[in-house]
Amino acid sequence: MAEAPNDKRADKLYRVRHSTAHLMAAAILEMFPDARLAIGPPIKDGFYYDFELPRALSPDDFEEIEERMTKLVKSNVPFKYEEWDKDKAREFFKDQPYKLELIEGIEGDTVSTYESGPLIDLCAGPHVRYSKQCKNFKLLKVAGAYWRGDENQPMLQRVYGTAFPTRDELDQYLLMLEEAKRRDHRKLARELELFDFNRLSPGSIFWRPKGWTSYRQLQNYFREIEAEQGYEEISNPLIYHEDLFAQSGHLEHYQDTMFKLEAHGQNYCLKPMNCPDTMLYFKSKKRSYRELPLRVAEFGHLHRNELPGALGGATRVRQFCQDDAHIFTTEEHITQEISMLLELVERTYGMFNMEYDVEISTRPEDFMGEVELWDKAEGALKEALNAAGKPFTINEGDGAFYGPKIDFQVRDCLGRSWQCATIQLDFQLPRRFELTYTASDNAERTPIVIHRAIAGSLERFFAILLEHLAGAFPTWLAPVQAVIVPITDEQNDYAWEVARDLKRSGVRVEVDDRSEKMGFKIREAETKKIPYMLVIGGREAEAHNVALRTYKDGRRGTLPLAEVKKEILERIANRTLDVDVQVSGLATIVEDAPDGEDMAERGY
């Protein structure tokens, strides 16, 4: 049950957005008297309301809807609470089938309603007192949404909007949205020729050479840091008999998101995660306590049967790869191992100037195993975070079915939060797979497993970075690290000589010797966000110099080639963040209001 928060600002945001959703519903009901209303909760960035309407809405309708909402705001209608018995509610909402369904799902003999001008809605509140408190709003988009998220239910129209207590906050948020549009990873991917999508394989990325180059550099980074900490890397099959997932528990808890196929009278699944087959690897031979902690990594391709409406560019896909690893350890090493993982998280996100918040997700309703083991696992995670001096919050009931986890909510330069890294403690799977190792006293004991991913889905992490950096990758990650631009054909030979020298040193370099104007070639290199541009004229060729321009700093003057080469190689080796990730003039919008989407579950 979503309740208004205690924090004053969060409570105010919640009330303003919840109330503005009602004003929007009232406005749309005026436009379409036969509209059927569903639900309209506040959410993290604003609010929405779901409708069944006689025609499709479009953004062209927003102006009229907003005008009607503004009239309600100016008339300063009160939000009036009343409690009705269910018979009265059924009679009042007799032409509203979605409201009738909600009424039947509410416990007790009464329901609560709110009146706001022409609208009386089934609602538990809370709201503002008067509509004038909802004057700072904006409608944003319309999308399809299944009733109660069930694809077997009717498709409704969901109108999204946002609202803030002050105009300045609204203006800042809208500015952030405009900047987010400019940085949209799908747009940047097309412009920079990184990847695209095709209807013939929805939810899958088609990597182009430049994008694949950067993606592999990112993957190489994770391989390097794993090698430093003694990880073994394995590679397992993509298709397994369903028995594997029955044993792990995923078939029971996860089967709706698994791709299944039948072959030769047997049922198989494309694997959605690496956990079960890594258990098989541990079990493939007799293990000793001397091998523990055993750190096992796998960059396997995973497949999850996401609903079509849930797909979103590279941030929500059906095929992806994780920087996945499992650590088989003993209880006394848990704190040490988690401490090492916290350092990896800090190192990785710090490299891109990304801050994060930490939360522990605890036992869900569909948990597997004994409560005592869950309490023990949750206590171990808290102990490890306290030992590392990391503040954290508790996210009740959001753990994996096999164990609690530490989730890292990463903030990009626009202040948006992304759940990326995760560390999960698991006492269950080792038992289900009957994993054992020989302890120092020759007794057979069960290891504890730490599931961990630093980036999570590499596809999703790549998209987040693309937006965070506005497509301007640091030199080590850029698909093309330097472009050499001869001013005339007379410098072509020297340009190619410089290119060969840089390539031998491992620099990804191109030569732009097209018969185009210099201004055009320079602008194109800047548009492609290439970190280094080495311009060569007659004097530069003669003196073995280059006229240097960088994406970050612009023109830097004439320098010896050896000096420029040294700088490029140092930035590659040190993985320097040589781009500016701050957005000038944009204040961070801190969203404290809770997500009220689960109001649908409680009948409001």
N, C-alpha and C positions, 0 to 999 in steps of 0.2 A: 504494500500500500504506500503510494507516494504521498509524503506529508510535506507541508511547507517547512522549510528549514528554520533553525533558530537564529542564524546569523541575519542581522538586519538588512544588509544589502542583498543577500541571496533571497530573503523573504520578499523584499520589494520587487526584485526582478521576476520572481515566480508569480506574484500577484498581478503585476502589470502585464506579463505575457499571457497568463491564463485569461485575464479579463479581455485583452485585445483579441484573443481567439474567439471569444463570445461575440464581440462587436463585429468581427468579420463574418461570423455565421449569421448574425442578424442582417447584415448588409446583403449577403448572398440570398438569404431567404426572402428579402424584399424584391430582389431581381427575379427570383425563381420561386414563386409561392408553393409550387409542388415539390420543391427540393426535399430530399430525404437526408436527414442529418445523422452522422455517425458519432465520432468523437473528436475532441479538439484540445489536446494537452499542450502545456508548455514543454519545450525541449531545450537542449543545451544552448542552442544559438538563437532561440526564438519560440515559435509555436507553429502548429498546423491545425487544420480541421479537415475531416474527410466528409465528402458529399456524394450522393447519387443525384445527378442533375439531368435535365432533359437534353442538354447538348454539352459538347466539350468546351471547357474554358481554355483561354490562352492568356498570355501576358497582356494582350490588347484589352482584356476585360479589367485589368487591375485598376486603371484610372477611375472607372465608374465605381468599382467596389470601394476604393479608397475614399472617393468623394462621399459615398453613403456612410462610411465609417466616420469620416470627419464630422458630418452632420450630427451623428450620435455623440461624438466627443463634445462638440460645442453645446449640444443640448444638456450636457452634464447629467445624464440619467443615472440614477442610483443602481447599485447591484443589491438586490433584495433576496435574502435567504428565506426559504420556507421548507418545512418538512411535510410531506404528503404521505397518506397511506397508499399502498400499492394499487388499490382499486381506482383511486382518483388519478394516479399517474397513468395507469393503463388506459383510462378513458381519454385523458388529455393527449396522450401520445399514440392514439389508436391508428393514426395515419403515418406513423413513424416506426417502421418495422425494426430498425436497428436499435432504437431506444427501447422498444418493447423487449427485445432480446436482452438488452443490458439490465432492464428491470428484473427479469426473471433470474438473472445471475447474481443479484444483490441479496445478501443475507438479511433476514429480519422482515418485519411487516411494513416498514416505511422506507422512503427514499428522500433524498434532499434535492432541492431545486434552487436555481438562481434565476431571477428576472432581471434583465438588462434592457430597458426600453421595450422594443417590440418582441424580444426573444425571451421565452422561458425555456430553460434547458435543464436537463437532468445533470446534476453536478454536485460534487462534494466540496468544491471550493479549494482553497480560499481565493477571494477576489479583493480588488481595491474597493473603496467605498463609492466613488463616483467616476464616471467615464472620462472626465477631463484629465484624469491621471494617466490616460492611455493615448495622449496626443502624439507621442514620438514613435511612429511605427512606419513600416514599409513592407509591402507584399513583395515576395521574391521570386517564387516559381510555382508551377503546378505540375504534378506528377501523378501517375497511377499508383494505387495501393490496394492490395486485396483486403477485404474486410477481415480484421483480426489477424492479418498476416498469413492467411490460409489461401493457397492458390486454388482451392476448390470452392472458395466463397466468391461473391461478386467483386468485380473490380470497381473501385471508387475513385473519385478525383480528390487528390490531396493538395490543398493550397497551403504553401508555406509563407510565413512572414516573420518579421522580427520586431521587437519593441524594446525601448529602454526608458528609464526614468527621466533622462535628460536628452536634449537635442544634440549636444556635443558627443555624447556616447553613441548615439545613433549614427551621426555623421562619420565618426571614427570607424565604426563597424562597417558602414557602407564603403568607405575608402579601402578598408581591408579586403572586402569582397571584390572590389575592382582590381586591387593588386593581386588577389588570388586568381582572378580570371586571366590576368596577364601572365601569371606563373603556372597556369594549369599544365600539368605534365603531359597531357595528351596533345595540347597545342605546341608546347616546346618540343616534344618528341617528333612531331611532323616537321617543324621548322628546322630542327637540327639533324634530321634524318637518323634518328636513334631507333625507333621502333614504330610499328603500327598494329592495327587489328584487322581481322577479316571475318565476315559473317559465317564463313565455312568452318571456323573453329572458335566460336564465341567463348570469351573468357580466357583466351590464350594470347600470348604476346608473340608477334613476328619481329624478331630482332634483326635490325639492319647492321651492316658491318661496323659502323661507328658506335652504335649503341652496344653491340655485342662486345666490342673492345673495352668500353668502360665497365660493362657488367662483369667481364672476366677480371679486370683489375680490382674491382670491389671484392670479388670472390677470392682472388689471390691474397688480398689483405687478410681476410679471415683465415685462410689457410696458413698464412705466416704466423699470426698470433697464436693459432692452435699448435703449430709445430714448436713454438717457443715454450709452450706449457706441456709438451709431451703427449699430445693427442695422437691417437692412431686414426687413420682415415680408412673407411671401408666403402664398398659400393655393393648394394643389394638389388634384387629384381624389383620391377615395378608392379608385377601382377602376382597375387597370392591367392591360394585357396581360402575360402571364407573361414575355414577352421582356425586360421591364425588369429583373425579378428574376433572370433567367438571366444578363443582362449584369453585374449587380452582384455575383453570386455567392450571393445569398440563396436562390435556388431550390435550389441544391446543398446549402447548409449549414443551411437554416432552414425547408425546405418543410413539415416535419411540424407546425409551429405556424402555418401560413398557411391562411386560408380561401380556398378555390378555387371557381370557378364557371365554367360553360360557357355561352356565348351565341353564336348564329349560327356554330356550328362552330369558335369560337375559345376559348382558355383564358385566363381572367382571374383576378386575385387581389385581395382586399381588402388594402390596404397595411398591413404590420405595423410599418413604421418610415418615417421621412421622408428617410432618406439618399439613396436612388436618385433620387427626383424632384427633390431639391435639386441633384443633379448636372446634371439636365436644365436647371434654371434657370440655372446657371452657364454652361452650354453654349449657351444661347439667343441669345447674341451674342458678338462678338469682345471679349476682355477685355485690359486693359492693366495693367502693374505698378502704375500710379497708383491703381487701384481696390483694391489689396490693402493690408492685410487686408480682405477683403469678408466682413462678418458677416451671415448670413442666418438669420432665425428663422421657424418655422412651428408654429402650434398646431393641427396637423391631428389629426383623430380617427383612431386606429389600432386595428387588430383583430388579435388573436392567438388561435389555436385552442387554448386551454388545456384540459387534460383536466378533466372534471367534478370529479374528486376533488381537483384542485389549486386550485379556486376557493375564495376565502376573503374574503367581504365585499368591501370596496373595496380591500383590499391585494393581491388577485390577481383580475383581471377580464379579460374578453375585449375590451371596448371601453374605450378610455381616451385621454387627451390628454396629451402631454408638452410641457414648456417647452423644446422642442427647438430647437437651432440648430447651424449649420455655419459654420465660419470657414475661408475659403479664404485661404491665406497663403503666404509664402515661408519658407525655412528660417531665415533670420536673424531672423524675427519670432516664432518659436515660443515662446521663453522669455518674451517680452513679453506675448504673448497669454495664455499659461497663467497668468502672474502676475496678469493682470486677472481671469481666471476664478477664481483662488484667492481674490481679494478679494471677488468676488460670493458665493462659497460662504460665506466668513466672515461677510459682511454678512447674508446670508439666515438662516443657522442661529443666528448670534448674536442676531438679532432675537427669536428664540423661546427663548433660553437653552438651546440644544442644542449639546452638544459632539460632536466627531467624531474618528475616527481615519482616517488616510490609508494606502492601499496601492496599489502598482503591480501590475497584473495583466499577466503576460507571455505570450509566444507559446504558443498552444494547439497540440494535436496536429494539428488540422485547419486549420492556418493557411494563408492564401493569400499568394502572393508569394515573394520571395527572403529568405533568412535574413539577408543583409547589411542589407537595408532594415529588417527587424524589429529587429536590433541597434541600428541607428541611431536608430529611433523610441524604443526603450526608453531609450537613452542620453539622448535629448532630454528625456524626461519626468523622469528622475532629475535632470538638470541644472536643469530649471525648479523642481523642488521644493527642491533644495539652495539655489538662488538665493533662493527665498522663505523659507528657514529652516524649512521644514515637515518634520518627521520622518515617515518612512514605513516600511512593511514591504513585503516582496515576496510576492505571491500567485502562485506559479509556475503557468503553464499555464492561467490563467483569463481571458486576454485575449479580445477579439472576434476572429473569424476574419480580419478585415481589418486589425487593428492592436492594439497594447497600450493600456492605459487606466489612468487614475487613478480609483480608487473611493473614496468617502467613506462610512465606516460611522458613521452618526449615532446617538447615544445619547439616548433620551428620559429623562423624569424618573424612570422605573422602572429605568433602567440597561439597558434592552433596546436591542439594536443593529439598525439598519435600513440597508440599502444604498440610498442615495438619489442624491446627485449623482454624476456621472461625467464624465470628460474623456478622450476617446479620440483618439489620434493615428493618422492614416491616410495611408499612402503608396500604398495599393492602388487604392481606388475611383477616384481621379482618373485613374489610368492605364487602368483598365478602360473608363472613359467617354471616354478620349482628350481630357481637359480640358487646355487650354493657355491661356497668357496671353503677351502680348508684353512681353519684358523691356526694360530700359533700353537694351540693346545691339541691340534689334530682333530678337533670337532668340526662338523659340517655346519656352517652358518649361512644365513641369507643376507646378501648385500642390500644396501639401500641405493636407490637410483636417483640421481639428480638430472632432470631433463633441463636443457638450457638452449636458448637461442639469443644471440646478441643483437642481430638485426631482425630476426624473424624471417618472414618472406623476403628474399632478396629483391624480388620484383617490386614489392610494395616499398621496401626501403629505398630502392633506386628512384621510384617515383617521388617519395617524400624528399629525398635529397635534390632531385631535379627542381622541385618547387622551392625548397628552402634556399637553393643557390641561384634560382632564376635561370637555370640552364648553364651557368658559368662554372663549370667544374674546376677544381684546383688542378694544377699542372699534372700531378701524378695520376689523376683520374680522367683527364680530358682525352677524348678519342684522338684528336690531333693536338699535339702539344706545341708545335711551332709550324709556321708557314713562312716560306722564304719568297720574297717578292722582288724579282729583278726589275729595275726601272726600264731598261731597254733590252733588246735581244742580245746586245753585246755582253751583258752580264750573265747570260744564261749558263754558260759553262761554269763560272765561279759559283753560281747559285746551286747547281747540281753537285758541285764538289763539296760545298758546305753541307748539303743535305746528306750526302754519303757519309761525311764525317759524323754528323749527329746521329744518323741511323746506326752506325757502328757502335756508338755509345749507348744505344738503346732508346733514343728519343724518337717518338712518333712524329714524323715531319712530312710536309708536302711542299711542293714548289709550284707557285702560281706564275707560270711563264706565258699566260695567255696574252694576246694582243689587245688588252683592254687598258683604259685609262687608270692611272695609279689611284686616283680617288675612289674609283669604282672597286678596285681590288682591296683597298684598305677597308672600305665600308663593309664589303662582303665578309672579310676576315673577322671584323668586329661583330657583325651579325651572327656569324657562326660561333662567336665567343671563344675563339682560339687564344690561349694564354699569351703566346709569344709570336710577334711578327718581326721578321728580320728583313728589312728593306736594303737592297743592294744597288748602289749606283756605281759610276765609274771610279770615283775616289775610294769608295768602300772596297771595291774589288782590288784596287791597286794596293791598298794598305792592309788587306786582310781584316777589315773591320766590317761592322754592320750598323745600319741605322735602326736602333731598337725601338719598338713600340710594344707595350703590353696591354692586355685587356683591362687590367686593373688601373694602371697609371697613365696610359696614353703614351705620348712621345717621351722617350728618355734620352735621346741624343745618340751620337756615334760612339760605339764602344768596340774594343778588340773582340774578335770572335771567341777567343779562348775564355775571356771573362764572362761573356754571355752563356757560353756552353757550360761553364762551371756553375753558374747560377741556376740554370735549368736542371742540371743533374742533382744539385743539392736540394732543390725543391721537390724533385721526384723522390729522392732517397729519404728525405725527412717528412714526406707527405705534408708539406706546408699548406695551410689554408691561405692561399694567396689571392683570394677574392673577398669582396665585401658582402656580408650576408645581412647587413642591417637595411631596413627600409626607411629612407629619409622621410621625416614628417609624419610617420605613422605611429601612434601610441598603441601599445599592446592592450587589447581588450581582454580583461580577465573575467572569465565566465564562472560565476559562483553559483548560479541557479542550477538546481538539480534537474536531471532529465525526467520528465513526467510521462514518458511514453507508456510506462507500465500502468498508467491509469486505465488503459483499455482492459487490463486483466482484472481490475476490481470493479468494472462496470461503469466507469465514468470517462 
